[in-house]
Amino acid sequence: MNKPKTALLRDLLRSSRLLVKPGAYDALSAQIIERAGFEVLGLSGYAISVSLLGKPDVGLVTMTEIVDVCRRVSAAVGIPVIADADTGYGNAINVMRTTEEFIRAGAAAIHIEDQVSPKRCGHVAGKQVVGIEEAVGKFRAAARVRDELDPNFVIIARTDARGVQGGTLADVIARANAYADAGADMIFPEGLTSIEEVRRVCAEVSVPVHYNRTGVSPLLDREELQACGVKMVSNATGSLRAAARAMFDYMAAFKAGDAEFLKAFFSGIADHPVGDMHEFVGFKEIMALEAEYLPAEDAQKYNGSIGYSPL
């Protein structure tokens, strides 16, 4: 029997290597991340806000919307999914329901931040954080649900204290250790500004550290991060940015070149892993199931009436 994804993530966190966590925003982007060989993936709140709503990450996505995406993504891949749960969508009691919903949706972990609601992207000016007592109550509530439903589920506490006006590294460390004492399994200190800050957080926080390699935070390589003591590093919006650029360039070239562009495009991607989209998304497997389970006449109709061709 396959090991549950929460237990799989716990095993990965106990290993000695740094975990690289690319961000997905739908089932296809998640499958591409898995096929590329990554062991975990994140569900990026920023990328979901942009792809689902066409809006910036300012707290517009609801809990039910992101849980719905999480359910589809978790079902589409075999690797653990770490979901962005924003502020937990309310007070500590709301956080309890949020945690339960993500567990039931198949997530292996969530991260909840200590921003006020509505939140905003962690690398955009204007952030505010709730009081530490309120935040501690939220993480205690999340930990209670974890312990009751699945003790292997991972609670990641994100603190945005460094990015608020007057926020110091000492504030980050104090909050991080308070959240760990409340039951958080990992700390996500958003908006660190130097490798020295990363080293200090890793040295002074009592649980593993997650690092977001974007925005105001330096683009440290894996060796530097591992030497600092970081356990997990994210690339939250890479898939979204890559897809947006590719689609923009495709549409501009298609508008200009029409059918001649299409001929060149299909020729150019013929040997690419996604060049045959039918193959990539599993049409052959569906056809095999049709042959096994459908009446013979229907299976023959579905498999033979229209010729199979790359798309």
N, C-alpha and C positions, 0 to 999 in steps of 0.2 A: 504494500500500500504506500502511495506517495506521502511524504511527510508534509504536514500542513505548512503553509507559507509563513505563518508566524513563527513556527519552530525553525524553519529554514533561515529566516532572518536572524533569529537569535544565534544560530550556529555561525552565520557570517559575521555577526558582531563579536563573537568570541574568537574569531580567527585573528591572526597577527597582521593581516594586510589591510590597506586602505580600501574602502568601498567607494567606487565612483558611481554616482546616481544621476543619470540623465533624466530630464523631465519630459513626460508625455502629456498629451492633451486629448487623445482619443485612442480607440483600439488599434488603428493602423499604425500610428506613431509608436505605440507601446510594442507592437509586434516587431517593428523595425529595430527598436532598441534591443529587444531580446535576441533577434537574429544577428545583430552586430556583436553579441557575445557578452553583454553586460549582465551582472548577477542580480542587480536590483534596478528599479526605476522609480522615479517620483511622479506624482500627479501634480503638475504645476498650477497653482491658483491663477497666476498671471496669465499663463498660456490658455487656460480654460476660459477666463474672462474675455480674452481677445478672440479666441476661436468660436466660442459659444454665443457671445453677445456683441462682438465687435467693439467692446468698450475696454477702457483701461482698468487696471487692478486697483479699484478704490472701494471694494466691499460690496459690489453690486450682485455678485453671484450668490445664490442662496444655498443653504445646506442641502436641500433636496436635489438641487441641480448638480452639485459636485458629487454627491453620493451616487446619483444616477450614472454619471460618467465613470466613477470608481467601480461600480458594479460591472459595467460593460468591459472596462479595461482589465479588471482582475480576472474575469472569465476568459479573456482572450490570450493571456500569457501564463507561463508557468513560473515566472520569477516573482519575488515579493514586490508588492506595490506599496509605496509610502506616500500617503495622501496629505495634501495641504488642507487643513481644517480652519484656516484663518484664525479668528479669535474664539472659535468654538460656538459662534452664532448666538451669543447671549451670556447670561450669568452662569454660575456653577451648575445650576440645575439643567440649563440648556446644554451645557457641556456633557452632562451625563447622557442625554439622548443622542447628541452628536457622536460621542464615542461608540455607543451601542450601534448606531446606524452604520458607521464605517466598518465596524467588526462584522456585522451581518452582510455588508456589501463585499467582503473579501479582502479588504485592506490588511496588510501586515503591520502597518504603523500609521500614525498620524502625527503631524506637528501642529501645535496650537501656540499662538503668539500672545504676548501680553500688551498688545496695542488696545487703545480704545476703539469702539465700534461707532461708525464705519471705519475700517482700517484702510491702509493704503500700501502700495508696494514698498518693501523695506528699504529700497534705495532711492526713494523720492522724499524731498524735503516736506516737513509739516507733520511728521508722525508725533503721536502722543501715546503714552503708556498708562495703564491703570495702576492703581496703588498695589504695592507688593502683597498686601493681605488679600485683596480680591483675586490677584493672579494665583497665589498659593491655593486658595480655595478651589479654583478651577482645576488645577492639576491634581489636587487631592480627590476631587470628584471624578476626574477621568481615570485616575488610578484605581478607584473603587470599582468602576465598571469593568476595567481591564481584569482585575483580580477575580471578579465574579464570572465573567463570560469567557475569557481566554487569557490566562496569566502570561502567555508568550507574546501577546500583542504588545507592541512597543509604543510608549508614549514619549514623544520628543517635545521638549519645552523650548519654545523660541522666545528669546528676549530681544526687544528692539530698543533697550535702554541706551545703547551707545549712540543711536541716531537721533535722539530727541534733544531739544535745546538744553545745553548744560549737562548732557548725559556723559558720565565718565566710565572708564573701564572698571573702576571699583564698583560702580553701580551694577554693571553687567555681571561681575563675579558674585556679588552678594545675592542678586536675584537668581543666578544660575544655581548656586548651592541651596538656596531656599526651595527652589523648584525640585531639585534632586531629592531633598529631604521630604518633600511632599509626595514623592513617588515617581517622578519623571525618570525614564531610563536613559535619556540622552539630552544634551543641551545644544541648542542652536543659537549661538550668539550672532545675530544679524548685524551687518554693517561695520565689522572690524576693519581698521584702516591700515594695518601694517603687520608684518610677520612677527614683530615683537609683541603685538597685542595677541596674536594667535598663540604664540608660545606661552604667554602668561596665563591666558584662559585655560589652556590645556593643563598647565601645571597646577592651577589653583582650584579647578572645578573637580568635583568628586566622581563624576560619571563621564562616559565618552562624549566627544564633541563632534558636532556636525558643522561643516563650513560651507558657506555659499560663495562660490568663486565668481562674483559678478559685481557690477556697479562700483561702489567706492572701495570694495575689498580687493586687495591685490591678487593678480592671476598667478598664484603660486603653483608650481608643478607638484606631481604626486610625491616625489622624493622629499621635497621641502615640507609638504604637509605631513607626511608620515613621520619625518624627523621632529616636527613640532608636537606630534601626538594626536593629530586629528584622526578620527575613525571613519568619517564619511564626508565626501565632498559632492556638491550638486552642480549640475549644469542645467538649471531649471528651464530656460527658454530656448535652448539651442535648436531643438527639433522644430519649434514654432518659427524661429527666425529663418532656418534653412528652408522650410517649406514655403514660407511667405516669399522669400527671395526667388525660389525656383518657380513658383506659380506666377509671380509678377513678370519675370523674364519670359516665361512660356507664353503668357497672354499677349505681351507686347510683340513678341516675334510672330505669334500666330496671327495677330491683327494685321501685321505688315506683310506676312508671307503666304497666308492661306494654305492651300493644299500642298504647295511646294515645300513649305516649312514642315508640314506634317510628315511628308515622305522622309525628309532629312532627319526629323526628330525620331521617328520610329526606327529608322536605320541605325541611328546613333545609340539608341538604348537597347538594341536587340540582345546584347550579351550582358546587360546589367541585371543584377538580382531581381529588380522589379520591372525589367523589360517586358516580361510576360506576366501581366497582372493576374490573368486567370490562374496561372501556376502559383503565383505568390500567395494568393488568398485562398487556395485550396479547392479549386473547381474539380480537379481530378478525384480528390477524396470524396467529394459530394457525389460525383458520378458513380464511384465504386459503391457507395452506400445505396444509391438508387438501384443499381443492378442487384444488390443483395436483398433489399427489402420491398421494393415496389413491384407490382404486377409486371410480368415480363413485357407486356405490350407497352406499358407506360415507360419503363426503363429504356426500352429500345427507342421510343419516341424522343425522350429527353436527351439521349446520348447520340442519336443519329440523324434527327431530322434537320438539324442545323450544324454545319461543319464546325469543328473546333478550330479556333484560330487565335493567335496571340492578340491581346488588346492592351 
